[in-house]
Amino acid sequence: MRADPPPTPDPPAVAHGPASTPTPSTVAGTVAAPLLEAGDPAHYLNRELSWLEFNARVLAEAGSPDVPLFERLKFLGIFFSNLDEFFMVRVAGLQAQTLRTITEVPPDGLRPHEQLVAISARAHALYDAAYRLWNTELVQSLARVGILLVRPDELAPAEQLALDERFRTEVFPVLTPLAVDPGHPFPHLRNKTINLGIMFARDHERQEPGFGVIQVPAMLPRLMRVRAEGKVRAFVLLEDVVARHVKDFFPSTRVRGTYPFRVTRNWDLEIDEEEGEDLLQTIQAELRRRDRGNAVRVEIGPGGVVDASVEKLCKALHIDSSLSVYRVTGPLYITDLLGLVADDERKDLRDEPAAPQVLPPLRDAEDLFAVIRERDVLMHLPYESFDPVVEFVQKAADDPNVLAIKQTLYRTGADSPIVKALARAAENGKQVTAIVELKARFDEASNIRWARELEQSGVQVIYGLLGLKTHVKASLVVRRERDKLRRYAHLSTGNYNPGTARLYTDLGLFTANREIGEDVTSLFNLLTGYSAPPRWNRLVVAPLGLHESVLGLVAREAAHARAGRKAQIVAQMNSLVDVDVIDALYGASQAGVEIRLRIRGICCLRPGIPGLSERIQVHAMIDRYLEHARLFRFANGGSEELYISSADWMPRNFHRRVEVLLPILDSAIRARLEDILGVLCSDTLKSWELKADGSYVKVAPTATPIRAQQRFLELARDRVRHADQSSRGRRFHVLHVPTSVEERAEARRVKHKKKKGVLPPG
């Protein structure tokens, strides 16, 4: 039976907070510092510069000698991939703001152009550090383990001839040389593709130097394997091979020099949902237009670059050469070079393999719904397997007692088993509703494809609320049991994506709690029919009160501190940007609340300022998995409350997205989440501390160093080991523990046949 939760006050949402709970209107009195002016720009860190510091921590992991070599290369690739998204969205947005007469100044006071100048300075410094790491450490380390990236002219003569023949037969027919002159306008260069800029010598003194472009085809592999002696694996870059044959394309000109370059464009969608009659068609049209967005950055690789040609390039692309040109001393976009080690299986050069575990009570469950009906079940990804979530939807799709399935889909990944199960459920005659967020950035095309496939199977596909992104992660199954209906829900901090479930740390909860089930039903009714309930039982939902509730929770801790009661806030999230929440935290710190924040990415709060935030500590962690969970603990005068959420503390999450804050009611799960927070806050090997000036300092290892993610892996294995030992105590032995969805389903079928006498026992 489910244990009754201890009596705790409801979260202070507008709809159901108790009369004694501080409401948002009372928070204002606790926000302003008594000695410092409220809203002072010096109180806040710039959002964009804070993000760059996050990426600097990723780069630091690439530079750590304690990280296996191939993982260091992976982190360097992530660093450059992150920069691409940053420039395509954040820098592009700032550049667009400089063209407007009215701009919104952020809390730190930096105007758009000032931010662009600061971003350029910091980004250039990070580029220099990244290529210094590549050239002075990683290239040599890769060479020591037999992996070489070479230039064509470094190969033996016989191998050069073989490479030239491959170029003529496999590459040359695909290429198109493009001269740039009054009769040939500057070509359109696709986003993130690599090109060769070719400079031609002047025939006459009065004639300007000529310029041409060859676009390196993105559909061909960028790394070309070449022969090497012994066990050495050698590669050349496709652009270097093309550059070797530039004269073949311009035989009648004098080539003065060649260099690779790469253009990054504004990649954000501009959608007017009220004007678009069909959101899906509107987004499809924008996707076709997006590749023609304004250029925001040019990266120029090594070569005989002439400044005049760079200026000509910048003029054609309409970018500021002083801010947006990045000259690098190594290969462009090192992320592509992960292919150097893609099929290298040497275990000593990678992190120790860590298979996600299926833990009790889900591991041995023959009836998943019976387990959830008995008690709430917490899942901690990726230390625990995502398989039970997939099985939850698959089982519901095939269960004749299931009448309806409702599911949100934000980023599902390729070949999604959950999408397939939803389609099968609709074909089986069940009422299936999928809320597909078409505006999930960089996943728009994938989500359009899933939406069409689901519609063809009979799923009712909804694109969410007008003007809002559906960011909540929720699944609801309605099942007939003994002539009544029961709701089973899964709520999570992460997406329903089996791929990222192995790479991101997240928390998910299975529950059959009646009040939460009613709230999840109301949530889906809100998403499909704009019908908000008069009150919520347990959930706090954005944009219908989440912001006010968070402010109320912080204010309540401040009130407890002033009254001499236990007051503490421990919060883990991806980003902290919202000014109202930051000011509320400042006020709570002044009231005496101890605040410990673990923020993986952006943090605009300045900790440790005397008289303002001296009781606030901010730490960040970078390790093999991306920290993605949102977990919050409020001491509440001794009656602790814990929550998980899909939302960070950012304006967009509070006001422009549909999000959920979920209270944890089960005492055993609360205790486990306390332990998780304890391990996170004890990490001394992969954590960084934020200083008041916006810099991050690596936490010094202690006498007994703790690596939180490694500890969580060990805890998951220990739980499996303990379960196996318990099983051996009940039976003679356990030959094999099925872990995948398919294995466990087959084990249940075999067991059922044995009971029926179809198969012999044993």
Secondary structure, DSSP 8 states (H G I E B T S, - for coil): -------------TTT--TTS--HHHHHHHHS-SSS-TT-GGGB--HHHHHHHHHHHHHHHHT-TTS-HHHHHHHHHHHHHHHHHIIIIIIHHHHHHHTSSS----TT---HHHHHHHHHHHHHHHHHHHHHHIIIIIHHHHHHTTEEE--GGGS-HHHHHHHHHHIIIIIGGG--EEEEBTTB------TT-EEEEEEE--SSTTS--EEEEEE--TTS-SEEEE--STT-EEEEEHHHHHHHTHHHH-TTS-EEEEEEEEEEE-------TTT-S-HHHHHHHHHHHHTT--EEEEEE-SS---HHHHHHHHHHHT--HHHHEEE-SS-S-GGGGGGGSTT---GGGS------B--TTTTT-S-HHHHHHHS-EEEEETTB-SHHHHHHHHHHHH-TTEEEEEEEES---TT-HHHHHHHHHHHTT-EEEEEE-TTSTT-HHHHHHHHHHHHHTT-EEE--STT-EE--EEEEEEEEETTEEEEEEEEESS-S-TTGGGTEEEEEEEE--HHHHHHHHHHHHHHHH----S--SS-EEETTTHHHHHHHHHHHHHHHHHTTS--EEEEEES-B--HHHHHHHHHHHHHT-EEEEEESS-B-B----TTTTTTEEEEEE-SSSEE---EEEE-GGGS-EEEEES--BSHHHHHSEEEEEEE---HHHHHHHHHHHHHHHH--SSEEEE-TTS-EEE----SS---HHHHHHHHHHHHHHHHHHHHHHHSS--S----SHHHHHHHHHHHHHHHHTSS---
